[in-house]
Amino acid sequence: MKKKSICLLPEAASLGGPRTFQRNLITWAAGNPEIDIHFDANREDIDAFLVIGAPKKYFKRLLDACRHGIPVVHRLNGMNWIHRQRPESLKYSLHSEAANLAIAAYRRFVCSKIVYQSLFCEERWNRVYGKVNKPTAVIFNGTDVQRFCPGEKAPDFTGRIDFLLAEGSFRYGMDFGLDVAAELALGLSRRFPQPVCMHVAGKTDPASEARIQERLKESGGMVSAVFEGVLPREQLISLERNAAFFFSSEINAACPNAVIEAMACGAPIIGFDTGALKDVTGNAGIIVPYGADPWKLQPPRTAALTDAAEKIVRENESYRRAARTRAESVFPVEKMAEAYVEFCLS
């Protein structure tokens, strides 16, 4: 029997969600005798295209596919917005706005179906760029819950409380979350006798690192920050397994992969109730009100966040069980992949 062929476009090169998503789909398909998922847009046996962003290179190919009745499915994340509140440069701001417009054009004029990563994501696109009369679906991201799993021993926080935040990059305005994490760490240190260490996994810039280290000096050495940089997957998993909790620092995230992976490793989640975070987290952590306007990146109220962190540290075992259970039941990569394949080929 001929395998069904799904072409992913474009092949994601940068760190972060799209690359993880594509890798997960291809790995899953490698063990499925009925599905072939690949990046070769020139093949003649393609049954559907699954597109991320707005790739100029494949514009004509995808229009031709639509004319011939081949489904072109657009996978939509959130849209660029932080540059409007924390502009890095005119060039970066123009690039971000152009990307939004290009993706919106693909959504309306090129694709034949749309997958939103969360209900929040769908509502946001509909509100900003209007609804489109096309088949749509909401499909959460997923992860390999066999690889991302708790360690053999539960972590011990009697000597030090470690927590983690992770993104592909904390640059281009995303460093906002580092300052919130520093305030969280300082607040937590006032409630426990042991030291507190915040681990930051992802790209950072030297200025942000220096600013955070300077801010933490007031603790007299009781609070530290380790900027881990971009880590190999297994080292990141080790950090997730040994963290008292995972702080989701991204504001208005559509469906954060890092949160799902952390839950699978047993790390409870804390963060602010913006974007899809509360829907993703469920009972696997504590999500608190932002306390201001997140779209303007106004300073949030960190007291409630510190309260959440304290509760999770004190009740860590039960929250770890809840995190792992939710990841296994809601976010296995098989569940995500099957939903995408069914929608692409239906």
N, C-alpha and C positions, 0 to 999 in steps of 0.2 A: 504494500500500500504506500502511495506517495505521501511523504511528509508534508504537512502544511508549513508554508514558508512565511515568516514575518521578518521584515527588514526594519532595523532600528536606525534612525537618522537624527542628527549626525552622531558619529562616535564621539562620546564625551571624552575630552582630554584632561580637563581640570579636576581638581579634587572636589569632593562634595557629593550632593545627592544624585545628580544625573548619572555620574559615573558608577556609583554604588548600585543604582537602580538597574542600569544596563548589565552590569556584571552579574547581579542576582538573577536576572531573567535568562541570560545565556547559560549560566551554571545550571539552573533548573532545567532548561531545555536539553542540555547535554545528556540528562538521564531520562528523557522522554522520547520514546521511539516514534511518536506521531508528530512532533513539532520540531522545526528547525528555525532558530532565531539567529540572525546574522546582521552584518553591516554592508552587504554587497547590493547596492541599488541597481546594478546592471543585470542582475539575474532575471531570467524570463519567467521563473516559476513563482514569483512573489504573489502571495494571497492577500497581504495587508502590509501597510507601512505604519510604524509607530514613531511619531516625530516629537522631538523635544525642541523648544525654542522656535526659531524661524530661519532655517538654513538656506541662505541664498543659493548655494551651490546646487541644491536639489529642487529648486522652485519649478522649473519646467518639467522635471521628471515626475513630480508629485501632481502637478496639474494634469499631465498626460494620464497618470494612474486614475485620477478621478474621472476623467472622460471615458475611461475604459471600465469603469465600475469597480475598480480595486479600492477598498477602503483605505483612507488616509486618516489615521487616528492621531489627534493632537493631545499630548499629555501636558497638562498645564500645572505649573507651580504658582507661587505668588508672583507679584510683579515688583519691579524695582521702585523703591520709594525712599529709602533712608538718605539717599543723596540730596533729597529736597530739604532735609532737616540738618544734615551734617555734610555739606558739600566738601569734597576733597579737592576738586579742581573743575574748571569749566569743561575741560575735555571729558572727564569722567561723567559729569552730570549729563552732558549732551549724549554720550554713548548710552547711558542708562535710559534716557527718555526715548532715544531711537530704538533701542531694543524692545521697550514696551510697545511702541507703535508697530514695529515689525511683527511681533508675536500676536498683537491684536488683529493685524491684517491677515495673518495665517489662520487665526481662529475663525474669522468671519468669511474669508474668501477662498481659502485653499483646502482646509481639511473637511472631511465628511462626517467625522464623529469627534467627540471631545471627552477626555477623561480628566476630571479634576481630582486633586489629591486629597481634598477634604471639602466638606460643605462650606466652610469658611472661604476656601479658595474659589468655589463656584460663585458664592454670593458677591465676593469682591470683584471678580471679572464682570459679572452681570451689572453690578452697580456702576463701575467705572466706564465700561465699554459697551454696555447694553447686552441684552439676551440675544442668542442666536437660535434659529429654528433648526436644530440638528440633534441627532441622538446623543445623549450625554450619560455619563456614569460617574459616580464618586467611588474611587478605589484608594484605600489607604496604602501607604508603602508597607513593605515587609522586610524581614531579615532572616538570615539563616540561624534558626534558634538552636541548631546543633553545635554550630561553631561559636556563636555568641551565647554563652551559658555561664552559670555561676561556677566558681571554683570549688575544689573539694572541701575546703574549710571556709567557714564564715569569717569575714574580716573582724579584726579586734581593734577597737578604738580606745582602749584604756590608756595607751601611751600617746596617741595623737589622733586627731580627727582629720581625715583626708576627704576632700570632696573634689569633684571634677566638673569642668565645663569644656566642651569640645565643639568646634566648628571647622569647616574647611579653611576659613580665614576669619580673623578678627580685624582685618584692615578695611579701608574704605567705609568708615563710619560704624562698622560692626564692633569697634572697640568700646562702644557704649556699655556693653555687657560686662566688660572687665572691671569697670568702676563700680558697677552694682555688686559684682562678686566680691570685690575688696571690702565694701561696706558690710556685706553679708558675713564675711570671714571675721571682721573686727567685731561685729555684733555677737557672733557665735562664741568668740573667745571670752566675752564677758559673762557667759553663762555656763562655761565649763572650765575646770581647772587645767585640763591638758591643752597643749598647743594645737593650733589649727593650721592646716596647709591646703591651699587651693592649687590644684593642678590645672594648667591650661594647655589643651591639646589643639594644635592648629597653627596656622601662620599668624604671626604677630609682628609689629614693627618695634624697633628699639625705643622709640619715644614713648609708646604705650607701656612697654615693660618698665621703663624707668619711672614713669608716673605712678604706676601701681606699687612698685617697690618703695618709693618715697612715701606713699600714703600709708603703707603698712608699718612704717617705722614707729608710729605712735604706740604700737603694741608692745614695744620693748623686747622684741624677738619671739613673742608668743604666737604671732601670725606670720606665715611665710607664703610665698608664691613661687611655684616652679613652672616655668614656661617650657613645656616639653617639645614644642615645635610640631612638625608633621611626623607622626609616628607610624611605624609598620603596624599592620593590623593586629598582630598578636600582642604587641606592647600596649596598644590601646585597650584591648580586651582585658589585659591584666589590670590596668588602671580602673576600668569600669567594675571589675569584680571586687576590687578592694576599696572602692569609694563608699563613704557613708551615704552619700546621695549624689545625684547628678543635677546640677543647676542648668536649666535650659535658658540660656541668656538671650537667644534670638527673640526679638519682638515681632509679633504678628507673623509667625511662621505658618506656612501652609500645611506641612506634615513633616516635622523634623525627623530625619533618619537617625540622627545621633541619639535622640530620646528613645526611639524604638530599640536600638542596639543596646543602650544602657539598661533598659528594662529587662531585656533578654538575659543580661549578665547578672540580674538581680539587684541593680541599683535603683532605689526609689527616686522619684522625680520631684523637684520643686521648681517653681517658676511663677510667672505672672499670667493672669487669665487674659491672654491676648491670642489672636489667631486661632489655630486649631489645637493649641496645647492641651486644654482641658479635655477635649474630645479624645485626643490620643492617649493621655495619661490615665483617664478613668480613676480607679481606686489604687493606682500604683504609686501614689505620691500625694502631695498637697499643692494645689494651685491656688494662688491668692489674688485678690483684686490689685490692679496696678496702682490705683489711687490717684491717677492724674490722666492726662491725655497721651496714650502711647503713640498715636500717629504724629504727635509733635515732639516725641521723645522728651517730654517733660520729666523731671526727676521723679522716680516712683517712690512709694512709701515702702521702705525696706524693713520696717519693724515687723510687719506681718510675715514677710519672707523669712526673717530670723526666727520668728515663732514657729513657722513650719519646719525649718531646719532643725530646731531644737527638739521638736516632737518626733521627727523621724529618727534622729540620733538616739533618742531614749527608747523608741519602740522599733528599732531597726529590723529586728528579725521578722516581725509580722509584715512590715512594709516590703521587705525583700521577697518574701513569699508571694505577696500580691503582685509585685512587679513581674516576677518570673511567670506567674500564672497568666497574667494578662498578655504578655508577649507570646506565650505558647498558644493561647486561645484565639487571639485577634490578629497577630502580626507574623505568622510563619510565612516564609517566602513562597511556599507552595500555594498557599491561599491567594496571595497577591497575583502570582503568575497565572494561575488558572483563571482568575477573574479577568485579567488583561487579555489572555488568549481568547476566552469566550466572547468578550466584547469586540475584539478586533475582527474575529472571523464570523460573527453572527450577521 
